[in-house]
């Protein structure tokens, strides 16, 4: 932990930061992830469809959780940005349901102007007591 009570979480199994941010940060009993896009961490490739992009984004998020011994079951909050909210919501939601189980985390889904991707997701997960 740093003097500020926060610790960076890093993994080669998620895309490397493209700027001055961490893949994840642990603080105050929670793990916060960066907003991940659908880049494959090994090749940088971005799938074409919102379904494929959502699955890759959630694999990226899951990798950061796993790097700290957590799973999607530990997630309490999800924030989702969709390039085409009305067009893609149902398809994204169908894939999302394959990664999360009840009780589902709280979730905010908004339409956003994204840079050459269709979906970006960040999460907050509770650490075990």
Order of alpha helices (4+ residues) and beta strands (2+ residues): beta-beta-beta-alpha-beta-alpha-beta-beta
